[in-house]
């Protein structure tokens, strides 16, 4: 059921009616002449055989307003890259695949490494970073959207609604975050947002006091959504975290650079689902366990830059406040699920809270033990300053790979 409530410090653009996709695309087609649009999709080669990506490509083949589609491909050898080119060849838009494991991209990585600027940790963060670099190198887009390759409920209205706020001629938004309701198989999803981020924000407010940054984060209905859009001028200025803190880290960067009236969130899907990570309760290097540690560290690092001083004793207090707050929210989620006829496993939910509580302590220990850690990849403004020819080299490498 839609609502029009505005909460927090940023604008919320709701899905008040089921507006026909043809109306949205008609307007976007008009605006593309002045503000051409690019879509970035980071993916693993293995996702080409998954349940989602082929449908995404089929749906995008019918989208008229996109100037360019950029695919960031990880985990592919030469034969697999050739297969990926055939897989994406049915897209009518100008489509380029970044073969991140190919010799030309590896050579760029090595060159940046000589300047201490190469992102060494493989994963989505590095993939997105190179794709954004190519977006700048291509110079074809005035706005860019980003979404994942594993959305099983994909609808082209998702990318239309995501781009709409940053290309509308009378809107002044520079950055837009997508949000949606997560549910599948009669269960509530979105565990990390529900059981980590929201209660941790509230626990931090209790322990460190008022914070504009925490108010900002709490304004987002789904802060961990992988779907964002931004104007081209945003891209060179923001740093990209290399770990699972990507989404929170990107919000932290936007908060640092832009006033709240330049930022919005938009409801992009009536139903949304993608692949689910395991909790990995016993292994902090895998699954949601690792994700929760990286996200907590990203939040702590940002608060530290705002002048918050953390201590081992303080982290114990934060953990206690988090645990009590999260358990209270479990009650709310249980009641909400019951009212709506959804399955709710309280034991599993509270077990997840226990793992996340330990993750907060682990994140605090890592933060205190390595204060010089630099998890952010350098922004492209710095890279272009250190290596003035990097965008030209990147453009040439991608064009040669796709020739």
C-alpha positions in Angstrom: 0.0 0.0 0.0 1.7 3.3 -1.1 2.0 6.3 1.2 3.3 9.8 0.8 5.1 10.2 4.1 8.3 12.2 4.0 10.7 11.2 6.8 14.3 12.1 7.4 16.5 14.6 5.7 16.2 13.6 2.1 13.3 13.5 -0.4 11.3 10.3 -0.8 9.7 9.7 -4.2 6.9 7.2 -3.8 5.1 4.7 -6.0 1.7 6.2 -5.4 0.1 4.8 -8.6 1.0 2.1 -11.1 2.0 4.7 -13.8 2.3 3.0 -17.2 5.8 2.3 -18.2 5.1 3.8 -21.6 4.6 7.2 -20.0 7.9 7.0 -18.1 9.8 5.9 -21.1 8.2 8.5 -23.3 9.5 11.3 -21.1 12.9 9.7 -20.7 13.1 9.3 -24.5 12.6 13.1 -24.8 15.2 13.9 -22.1 17.9 11.6 -23.5 18.8 14.1 -26.1 19.9 16.6 -23.5 20.9 14.1 -20.8 21.9 10.7 -22.3 21.7 7.8 -19.9 24.1 4.9 -19.2 23.4 1.7 -17.2 26.1 -0.2 -15.4 25.7 -3.9 -14.5 28.5 -5.5 -12.6 28.5 -9.3 -12.8 30.4 -12.5 -12.5 30.7 -14.8 -15.4 28.9 -17.5 -13.5 25.8 -15.3 -13.4 25.3 -15.7 -17.2 24.0 -19.2 -16.4 21.9 -18.0 -13.4 18.2 -17.5 -13.1 18.1 -13.8 -13.5 20.5 -12.2 -16.0 19.1 -13.6 -19.2 15.7 -12.2 -18.3 17.3 -8.8 -17.4 19.0 -8.7 -20.8 15.7 -9.6 -22.6 13.9 -6.8 -20.7 16.6 -4.3 -21.4 16.5 -5.1 -25.1 13.1 -3.4 -25.2 14.3 -0.2 -23.4 14.7 2.7 -25.8 16.0 5.5 -23.5 19.4 4.1 -22.6 22.3 5.4 -24.6 24.8 2.9 -23.4 25.0 -0.3 -21.3 28.3 -1.1 -19.5 28.8 -4.7 -18.2 31.6 -5.2 -15.7 32.6 -8.9 -16.1 34.6 -10.7 -13.4 35.8 -14.3 -13.3 36.1 -14.9 -17.0 38.9 -16.4 -19.1 39.2 -15.7 -22.9 36.7 -18.3 -24.0 34.2 -17.2 -21.3 34.6 -13.5 -22.4 33.8 -14.5 -25.9 30.7 -16.3 -24.7 29.8 -13.2 -22.7 30.0 -11.1 -25.8 27.6 -13.5 -27.6 25.3 -13.5 -24.5 25.0 -9.7 -24.5 25.0 -9.2 -28.3 21.2 -9.1 -28.4 21.2 -5.8 -26.6 20.5 -3.1 -29.3 22.0 -0.3 -27.2 25.7 0.5 -27.5 27.0 -2.2 -25.2 30.6 -2.5 -23.8 31.9 -5.3 -21.6 34.8 -4.6 -19.3 36.8 -7.8 -19.2 38.3 -7.2 -15.8 40.5 -10.3 -15.9 41.7 -9.7 -19.5 45.3 -8.8 -20.3 44.5 -5.2 -21.2 42.6 -4.5 -18.0 45.3 -6.2 -16.0 47.9 -4.0 -17.6 45.9 -0.9 -16.5 45.7 -2.4 -13.0 49.5 -2.9 -13.0 50.1 0.7 -14.1 47.8 2.1 -11.5 49.6 -0.1 -9.0 52.9 1.7 -9.6 51.2 4.8 -8.3 49.6 3.1 -5.3 46.1 3.6 -6.9 45.2 0.1 -8.0 42.2 -1.5 -6.2 43.8 -4.8 -5.1 40.8 -6.5 -3.5 38.6 -8.3 -6.1 34.9 -8.0 -5.9 31.9 -5.8 -6.7 33.6 -2.6 -5.4 36.5 -2.9 -7.8 34.2 -3.9 -10.6 31.9 -0.9 -10.1 35.0 1.4 -9.8 36.3 0.4 -13.2 32.9 0.6 -14.8 32.5 4.2 -13.5 35.9 5.0 -14.9 34.9 3.7 -18.3 31.7 5.8 -18.0 33.9 8.8 -17.7 36.2 7.6 -20.4 33.3 7.0 -22.8 31.9 10.5 -22.2 28.5 9.4 -23.7 26.4 9.7 -20.6 25.2 12.7 -18.6 23.7 10.3 -16.0 24.4 6.8 -14.9 22.4 4.1 -13.1 23.8 1.0 -11.4 22.0 -2.2 -10.6 23.0 -5.9 -9.8 22.8 -8.8 -12.2 20.9 -11.2 -9.9 17.5 -9.5 -9.7 15.0 -12.3 -10.3 11.9 -10.0 -10.3 13.3 -7.6 -12.9 11.1 -5.1 -14.7 12.3 -2.3 -17.0 10.3 0.1 -14.9 13.0 -0.4 -12.2 15.7 1.4 -14.3 13.2 4.0 -15.6 12.1 5.0 -12.1 15.8 4.9 -10.9 17.0 7.3 -13.6 13.9 9.6 -13.7 14.9 11.8 -10.7 18.4 12.6 -11.9 17.4 13.4 -15.5 14.2 15.3 -15.0 14.8 18.8 -16.4 13.3 20.6 -13.4 14.6 18.3 -10.6 17.9 19.2 -9.0 18.9 15.8 -7.6 22.5 14.7 -8.2 22.2 11.3 -6.6 19.3 8.9 -6.2 19.0 5.7 -4.2 16.4 3.0 -5.0 14.3 1.3 -2.4 11.7 -1.5 -2.4 10.1 -4.2 -0.2 12.0 -7.5 0.1 9.9 -10.6 0.5 9.9 -14.0 -1.2 8.4 -17.5 -0.5 6.1 -15.9 2.1 9.0 -14.6 4.3 10.5 -11.3 5.1 13.9 -10.7 3.6 16.5 -7.9 3.9 18.0 -9.3 7.1 21.1 -7.1 7.1 19.1 -3.9 6.7 16.4 -5.0 9.2 18.6 -6.6 11.8 21.9 -4.8 11.6 21.8 -1.4 10.0 18.5 0.0 11.5 19.1 -1.1 15.1 22.8 -0.2 14.9 21.9 3.4 13.8 19.5 3.7 16.8 22.1 2.2 19.2 24.7 4.6 18.0 22.4 7.5 18.5 21.8 6.3 22.1 25.6 6.0 22.8 27.2 8.8 20.9 24.4 11.3 20.8 22.9 13.3 17.9 24.6 12.9 14.5 23.7 14.4 11.2 25.3 11.4 9.5 23.1 8.9 11.4 20.0 11.0 10.7 21.0 10.9 7.0 21.5 7.1 7.0 18.2 6.6 8.8 16.4 8.6 6.1 16.9 5.7 3.6 14.3 3.0 3.6 16.7 0.5 2.1 20.3 1.9 2.6 21.9 -1.4 1.3 20.1 -1.3 -2.0 22.5 -1.8 -4.9 20.5 0.3 -7.2 21.6 3.9 -7.5 21.7 6.7 -10.1 23.7 9.9 -10.3 24.7 12.7 -12.6 28.0 12.5 -14.3 29.6 15.2 -12.2 29.2 13.0 -9.1 31.2 10.2 -10.5 34.8 11.6 -10.3 34.4 12.8 -6.7 33.2 9.8 -4.8 35.4 7.0 -3.4 34.3 3.4 -3.7 34.9 0.9 -0.9 36.4 -2.3 -2.0 34.6 -4.5 0.5 30.9 -5.2 1.5 30.7 -1.7 2.8 30.2 -0.5 -0.8 26.6 0.8 -0.5 27.0 2.4 3.0 30.4 3.8 1.9 28.9 5.4 -1.2 26.2 7.0 0.9 28.9 8.3 3.2 30.7 9.9 0.3 27.5 11.5 -1.1 26.7 12.8 2.4 30.2 14.4 2.5 29.9 16.1 -0.9 26.3 17.1 -1.4 23.5 18.9 0.6 20.5 16.9 1.5 18.3 18.7 -1.1 20.5 17.2 -3.9 19.8 13.6 -2.7 16.7 11.5 -3.0 15.3 8.0 -2.8 12.8 6.5 -5.1 10.5 3.4 -4.9 11.6 1.4 -7.9 9.7 -1.9 -7.6 6.5 -3.3 -6.3 8.2 -6.7 -5.8 11.9 -7.3 -5.6 14.1 -10.3 -5.0 17.6 -11.5 -5.8 20.0 -14.3 -4.6 20.4 -14.7 -0.9 23.7 -14.9 1.0 24.1 -17.5 3.7 24.6 -16.2 7.3 27.8 -18.1 7.8 27.5 -17.8 11.6 30.7 -19.8 12.3 32.9 -18.1 9.6 33.4 -14.3 9.8 35.1 -14.3 6.4 32.0 -15.5 4.5 28.4 -14.6 3.8 26.3 -12.2 5.8 28.8 -12.5 8.7 31.5 -10.8 6.7 29.1 -8.4 5.1 27.9 -7.2 8.6 31.5 -6.7 9.8 32.4 -4.6 6.7 29.2 -2.5 6.9 29.7 -1.8 10.6 33.3 -0.8 10.0 32.2 1.6 7.2 29.8 3.3 9.6 32.4 3.5 12.3 35.0 5.0 10.0 32.6 7.7 8.8 31.7 8.6 12.4 35.4 8.8 13.3 35.9 11.3 10.5 33.1 13.4 12.1 35.1 13.5 15.3 33.6 10.6 17.3 36.2 8.9 19.6 35.7 5.1 20.0 37.2 3.0 22.8 37.0 -0.7 23.6 34.6 0.1 26.5 32.5 2.2 24.2 32.1 -0.7 21.8 30.8 -2.9 24.5 28.2 -0.3 25.3 27.3 0.0 21.6 26.9 -3.8 21.4 24.6 -3.9 24.4 22.5 -1.1 23.1 22.4 -2.7 19.6 21.4 -6.1 21.0 18.5 -4.7 23.0 17.3 -2.5 20.2 17.5 -5.3 17.6 15.5 -7.7 19.8 12.8 -5.1 20.2 12.6 -4.8 16.4 12.4 -8.5 16.1 9.1 -8.2 18.0 7.9 -5.6 15.5 8.8 -7.7 12.5 7.2 -10.8 14.0 3.9 -8.9 14.6 4.0 -7.4 11.1 4.6 -10.8 9.5 1.8 -12.5 11.4 -0.7 -9.7 10.5 0.3 -10.2 6.8 0.3 -14.0 6.9 4.0 -14.3 6.4 6.2 -17.0 7.9 8.5 -15.7 10.6 11.2 -17.8 12.4 11.9 -15.9 15.6 14.7 -18.4 16.6 16.5 -17.7 13.3 16.0 -13.9 13.5 17.3 -13.8 17.1 20.2 -16.0 16.1 21.1 -13.6 13.3 21.0 -10.7 15.8 23.5 -12.6 18.0 25.9 -13.0 15.0 25.5 -9.4 14.1 26.2 -8.3 17.7 29.5 -10.2 17.5 30.2 -8.6 14.1 29.9 -5.1 15.7 32.6 -6.1 18.3 34.8 -7.6 15.6 34.4 -4.4 13.5 35.3 -2.3 16.5 38.4 -4.4 17.2 39.5 -4.2 13.6 38.9 -0.5 13.5 41.0 0.2 16.7 43.8 -2.2 15.7 44.3 -0.8 12.3 43.5 3.0 12.3 45.5 3.5 9.1 43.4 1.1 7.0 42.3 2.7 3.7 39.4 0.6 2.4 38.3 3.2 -0.1 39.6 3.1 -3.6 40.9 6.5 -4.7 38.3 8.6 -6.5 38.7 9.1 -10.3 39.7 12.8 -9.9 42.8 11.7 -8.0 43.6 8.9 -10.5 43.3 11.3 -13.4 45.6 13.7 -11.7 48.2 11.0 -11.1 47.9 9.3 -14.5 46.5 11.9 -17.0 46.2 9.4 -19.8 44.3 6.8 -17.8 40.8 7.4 -19.2 42.2 7.3 -22.8 44.0 4.1 -22.0 40.9 2.6 -20.4 38.7 3.5 -23.4 41.2 2.0 -25.8 41.5 -1.2 -23.8 37.7 -1.7 -23.7 37.2 -0.9 -27.3 40.0 -3.3 -28.3 38.5 -6.1 -26.2 35.1 -5.5 -27.7 36.2 -5.0 -31.3 
